[in-house]
């Protein structure tokens, strides 16, 4: 299993993802430069956290134009598993690979803490190792993670089962998101389910040594996912 | 071809949370401006563009806003076009 992690100028979660996917998930990783135009040989791609292009204009708005994104767009249609974490989620929304947008946190504060998520869609290549209603404890670190989508599109998203996870308490009761996300949404997927985005960081919770291993349980889904040739 | 100055005023859409606006409002109230309400914080992008006419400059700017300058999920915009 070969997983690519895209490094944009200003990404800072790329090394966390590369190191932990390799050592804890046990896959072969490859750092994909944003100027690359081929994703050949990769079984999955992660867009990491950080501040691509200094968050100029809007978070993720400029990264969408990086050369690698054209190929990513194409591969997404072929069904390649793609995971956007934090800034990666913002990039996928700006690139229209995922619906909605991420706004400034309701509190105007940068939120950096552990949180609980209740998973609802476990048929994606990034969540198939989980059960419906399963609660994971993952860290968040973002200033602009308030998920927003217009009322009609929200109804569509809910109806299609594209809400992958919501912020919850440890017992799995959905709670109001401290960042202000609509319907407490923490993670969404595209209609076919291969593209998933979330604000929390599963790649920073892959080992008890770093505070928790719930993220690894989520990422292990990838090992069971149907291979896709792109 | 003439040169036009375009101003794109980009604002959070109605119904989209604007915590920045709310914070500014509470600051204004603390300063005693207590008859103030409905503060919204947006952004203004100003640029020059060469075009055949003001209408053509407006059309170009509209495309720029739709494709990059504004995010239609959360923002709306108004354009002002003037000869440079």
Interface residues (C-beta under 8 A of the other chain):
Chain A: X57 X58 X61 X93 X94 X100 X101 X103 X104 X105 X106 X107 X108 X146 X148 X149 X150 X151 X180
Chain B: X15 X16 X17 X19 X20 X23 X68 X69 X71 X73 X74
